[in-house]
Amino acid sequence: MFQTLRGLIDAGRRRGRRTGRFLILGSASLDLLQQSVESLAGRIAYVELAPFDALEVRGGHRERERLWLRGGFPDSFLARTDAASLEWRQAFIRTYLERDVPQLGPRIPAETLRRFWTMLAHAQGGMLNAARLASGLGISGQSVVRYLDLLADLLLVRRLAPWTANVGKRLVRSPKVYVRDSGIAHALLGIGDLETLLGHPVAGPSWEGFTIENLIAAAPPGTQAGFYRTAGGAEADLVLALAPALLWAIEIKRSLAPKAERGFREACADLGARKRLIVYPGEERFSVGPGMEAIGLTELMHELRRSRR
């Protein structure tokens, strides 16, 4: 198929028809996606089609909470009940591990990979500790890195890199790891409804990961994302570089009365951040200190979208 497309594309180019003629859904066939590297080099562009984000659902706070619980996969978010949504996600996880991943070639036992994925969900937003994961699974540290690379390549896990800044302080160097879709993280942990989620220790880290995914999706193309943490306790959950000298420092709080902690204030000063924001689940925007504001998730997403222009 790709060899035929290559001829059609080249013939079209000679007639002045250069782009936008064919749309190929890579998720429909992993074999096709693997062929594209050899057959269509220089003739293909990749577009990541993420699950629903917070600007794509309507209905206010209640619908955003449902999006957080169920995740953004359409069949999961639009399911009639929370139980039906959870059942869909559990089936998705099983199918992905038992059928789709083996098609990519790696010989990884499905149960081992599921346990690894579940451990990442339990440690949502935590620093990568390959030795601890390896010990828990009875595998080598190299295998942990290989499994993580696979899940990251499949867009199932995000490694948020530490922000490197020349600030004369000792910086944390390990990445933070998130299961990208909050609904999949909750399914791995057996969390099926909002009440259970709100009472679970993962609620705060899960909402942090959910917020980070939405903000990165709304940011202008080319934005660099990371987090900032020093050995002395200065910390920003998310740093967005919209341009080389345009840094936004963001703290994420699952609280309706957020405060600017000392660690975040120090991080903002270290980075020289242009904007200093605390994202929280509410709707109002208000000051939380000199040059700092608390802001709702969707309002900040709109602000990031406007910065694209």
C-alpha positions in Angstrom: 0.0 0.0 0.0 2.7 2.5 0.9 4.7 1.8 -2.2 1.5 2.7 -4.2 1.0 5.8 -2.2 4.6 6.9 -2.7 4.0 6.8 -6.5 0.8 8.7 -6.3 2.3 11.4 -4.0 5.3 11.9 -6.3 3.0 12.1 -9.4 0.8 14.6 -7.6 3.8 16.7 -6.6 4.8 17.0 -10.3 1.3 18.4 -11.0 1.6 20.9 -8.1 -0.6 18.9 -5.6 1.8 18.7 -2.7 0.0 18.1 0.7 -3.2 17.1 2.4 -4.2 14.4 -0.1 -4.2 11.3 2.1 -5.1 10.7 5.8 -3.8 7.4 7.3 -4.8 6.3 10.7 -1.7 4.6 12.1 -3.6 3.1 15.1 -5.7 1.0 12.6 -2.6 -1.0 11.7 0.7 -1.1 13.5 2.2 -2.8 10.4 1.3 0.2 8.3 2.9 2.6 10.8 6.2 0.5 10.7 6.2 0.6 6.9 5.9 4.4 6.8 9.5 5.0 7.9 11.0 3.3 4.9 8.3 3.9 2.2 7.2 7.5 2.8 10.3 9.3 4.3 10.0 13.0 3.4 6.4 12.5 2.2 4.6 12.0 5.5 3.9 14.1 8.6 2.7 12.7 12.0 -0.1 14.2 14.0 -0.8 13.0 17.5 -4.5 12.7 18.1 -4.9 12.9 21.8 -8.0 11.9 23.8 -10.6 14.5 24.7 -9.3 17.5 26.6 -11.0 19.8 29.1 -11.9 22.4 26.4 -13.6 19.7 24.3 -16.2 18.7 26.9 -19.1 21.0 27.8 -21.1 21.3 31.0 -18.7 23.0 33.4 -17.1 21.6 36.5 -19.2 18.4 36.7 -18.2 17.3 33.2 -14.5 18.1 33.8 -14.6 15.9 36.9 -16.1 13.1 34.8 -13.4 13.6 32.2 -10.8 13.3 35.0 -12.4 10.1 36.4 -13.0 8.4 33.0 -10.2 9.8 30.9 -10.5 11.1 27.4 -11.0 8.0 25.2 -14.4 8.6 23.6 -16.0 5.3 24.4 -14.9 5.6 28.0 -16.0 9.2 28.5 -19.3 8.8 26.7 -20.3 5.5 28.4 -23.8 5.5 30.0 -22.5 4.7 33.5 -19.2 4.8 35.4 -19.3 1.0 35.6 -19.6 0.7 31.8 -16.8 3.2 31.4 -14.5 1.2 33.7 -15.4 -2.1 31.9 -14.4 -0.5 28.6 -11.1 0.7 29.9 -10.2 -2.6 31.5 -11.0 -4.4 28.2 -8.8 -1.8 26.4 -5.9 -2.5 28.8 -6.1 -6.2 28.3 -6.4 -6.0 24.5 -3.5 -3.6 24.2 -1.2 -5.8 26.3 -2.2 -9.1 24.8 -2.7 -8.2 21.2 -1.4 -4.8 20.2 2.0 -4.7 22.0 3.1 -8.1 20.7 2.5 -6.9 17.2 5.3 -4.4 17.7 7.8 -7.1 18.2 9.0 -7.0 21.8 8.7 -10.3 23.7 7.3 -9.0 27.0 4.9 -11.1 29.0 1.6 -9.3 29.1 1.2 -9.9 32.9 4.6 -8.4 33.6 3.9 -5.4 31.5 0.5 -4.9 33.2 2.2 -5.1 36.7 4.7 -2.5 35.6 2.0 -0.2 34.2 0.0 -0.6 37.4 3.1 0.3 39.5 3.5 3.5 37.5 -0.1 4.3 38.2 0.4 3.8 41.9 3.4 6.1 41.7 1.7 8.7 39.5 3.8 11.8 39.2 6.6 10.3 41.2 10.3 10.4 40.4 11.5 7.5 38.3 13.2 5.0 40.5 14.2 2.2 38.2 15.9 0.1 40.9 12.7 0.0 43.1 10.6 -0.9 40.1 13.0 -3.6 39.0 13.1 -5.1 42.5 9.3 -5.1 42.7 9.0 -6.9 39.3 12.0 -9.2 39.7 13.6 -7.9 36.5 16.7 -5.9 35.7 17.0 -2.1 35.7 17.7 -2.2 31.9 14.4 -4.1 31.4 12.6 -1.3 33.4 14.0 1.3 31.1 13.0 -0.8 28.0 9.4 -1.2 29.3 9.2 2.5 30.0 10.5 3.4 26.6 7.9 1.2 25.0 5.0 2.7 26.9 6.3 6.2 26.2 6.6 5.4 22.5 3.0 4.2 22.5 1.9 7.5 24.1 0.6 5.7 27.2 3.2 7.2 29.6 4.8 10.6 29.9 8.3 11.2 31.2 8.4 14.8 32.3 12.0 15.9 32.2 13.6 18.0 34.9 14.1 21.6 33.8 17.8 22.4 33.6 18.7 25.9 34.6 22.0 27.6 35.3 21.0 28.8 38.8 24.0 27.6 40.8 21.9 25.1 42.8 21.8 21.3 42.9 18.9 20.2 40.8 16.9 16.9 40.8 17.9 15.0 37.6 15.4 12.1 37.5 12.3 12.5 35.3 8.8 12.3 36.7 6.5 9.7 35.3 2.8 9.9 34.6 0.2 7.5 33.0 -1.0 10.0 30.4 -4.7 9.2 30.4 -6.2 9.6 33.9 -9.0 7.1 33.2 -6.5 4.4 32.3 -4.5 5.1 35.5 -7.8 4.8 37.5 -8.7 1.6 35.7 -5.3 0.1 36.5 -5.9 0.9 40.2 -9.5 -0.4 40.1 -11.1 3.1 40.8 -14.5 3.2 39.2 -16.3 6.2 40.6 -15.6 9.8 41.7 -16.3 9.2 45.4 -13.7 6.4 45.5 -11.2 8.5 43.6 -11.5 11.5 45.9 -10.8 9.2 48.9 -7.8 7.5 47.3 -4.2 8.6 47.9 -3.6 8.9 44.2 -6.3 11.7 43.8 -3.8 14.6 44.1 -1.1 13.1 41.8 -3.8 12.0 39.4 -5.3 15.4 39.1 -1.8 16.8 38.6 -1.1 14.5 35.7 -4.6 15.3 34.2 -3.8 19.0 34.4 -0.3 18.6 32.9 -1.7 16.7 29.9 -4.4 19.3 29.3 -2.0 22.3 29.6 0.6 20.7 27.3 -2.2 19.9 24.7 -3.2 23.6 24.8 0.3 25.0 24.6 1.6 26.4 21.3 3.5 24.0 19.0 7.2 23.9 19.9 6.6 24.6 23.6 9.1 22.8 25.9 7.7 21.3 29.1 9.4 20.1 32.2 9.4 20.5 36.0 11.8 22.2 38.3 13.0 20.9 41.7 16.2 21.6 43.7 17.7 19.7 46.5 16.8 22.6 48.8 13.0 22.2 48.2 12.3 24.8 45.5 9.7 23.3 43.1 7.4 24.0 40.2 5.2 21.2 39.0 5.3 22.4 35.4 7.5 24.8 33.5 6.5 25.8 30.0 8.9 27.6 27.7 6.7 29.2 25.0 9.8 30.9 23.7 13.5 30.8 24.9 13.0 33.8 27.2 9.3 33.2 28.0 8.9 30.8 30.9 5.6 30.1 32.7 6.0 28.5 36.1 2.9 26.5 37.2 2.0 24.9 40.5 -1.0 22.4 40.6 -3.2 22.2 43.6 -6.2 20.0 44.2 -7.7 22.6 46.6 -10.3 25.3 46.4 -8.1 27.6 48.6 -4.7 27.3 47.0 -1.7 29.1 48.5 1.7 29.9 47.1 4.2 27.8 49.1 7.7 28.9 49.8 9.1 26.3 47.4 7.1 27.5 44.5 8.1 31.2 45.2 11.7 30.2 45.3 11.4 28.2 42.0 9.8 31.2 40.3 12.6 33.5 41.4 15.3 30.9 40.3 13.7 30.6 36.9 12.9 34.3 36.4 9.4 33.1 35.2 7.4 35.6 33.3 4.1 34.1 34.5 3.6 32.5 37.9 0.4 30.6 38.2 -1.3 28.1 40.5 -3.9 25.9 38.8 -6.8 24.7 40.9 -10.2 23.1 40.4 -12.2 26.4 40.8 -13.4 29.0 38.3 -12.4 32.4 39.8 -9.0 34.0 39.1 -7.4 35.8 42.1 -4.0 36.9 43.4 -2.1 34.6 45.8 0.9 36.9 46.3 3.1 39.4 44.5 3.0 38.6 40.8 1.2 35.3 41.4 -2.3 34.2 40.5 -4.6 31.2 41.1 -6.4 30.3 37.9 -8.9 27.6 36.8 -7.7 24.9 34.4 -9.8 25.8 31.4 -9.1 29.5 31.7 -5.4 28.8 31.6 -5.9 26.5 28.6 -7.7 29.3 26.8 -4.8 31.7 27.7 -2.3 29.2 26.2 -4.4 28.8 23.1 -4.5 32.6 22.6 -0.7 32.7 22.9 -0.4 30.7 19.7 -1.5 33.7 17.6 
